[in-house]
Amino acid sequence: MRKLLLIYMLQPIHRLRRDDQGAALVEYGILVGLIAVLCVAAVSVIGTKLSTAFSFIASSLTPGI
């Protein structure tokens, strides 16, 4: 009787340990976070290089008076 009660009480815990749905959601969240960080870094680097290029071009132009 005691063993049957123990098995009945531990059944929900075993079901939770086998459930992998939450793990996939966490993995997707981490993946989206990493992609967002990479996008911000890329935009930052490209923005700085574009600003430098436009400044060089603007300083090279002579006013057409």
N, C-alpha and C positions, 0 to 999 in steps of 0.2 A: 504494500500500500504506500509506504513511504517513498519507494523508488518511483512509483507511478506519479505521485504528487510532484516529485522533483523533476521528472520529465515534462510534466504539464506546465510547470513554472518556467522551465528553461526554454520551452518551445519558441516564445516570441523573441528571445535573445538570439537564438539560432537563425530565425528568419531575418532578423536585422543584419546579422553578419553575412548572410548570403546575398543581400540586396545590394546591387551594384549601380542602381540608377543615380544616386547622389554622386558617386565617384565620377561618372561621365560628365555631369554638370560642372563639377569642380574643375575637371580637366579643360573643358571648353572655356570656362571663366579665366583660367590661367593663360590659355592660348590667346584669347581676346585681349587680355591685359598686356601680354608681350607684344602683340601686333600694334596696339595703341602706343606703347613706349617706342617701338621702332619707327612708327609714323611721325611721332613728335620729334624724335632725334633727326630723322631725315629732313623734315621740313625746316628745322632749325639750321642744319648745315647748309641746305640748299638756299635758304633765305639769306644767310650771311654771304654766301658766295655771289648770289644775284645782286645783293646790295653793293658789294665791292665792284662787280662788273659794271653796274649802272653808274656808280660814282666815277669810275674810270672813263666811261664813255661820255658822261656829262662834262667832265673836266677837259676832255679832248676836243669837244666841239667849240668852235669859235662863233661868237654871236654874229649873225648876218645883218649888220647895220648898213 
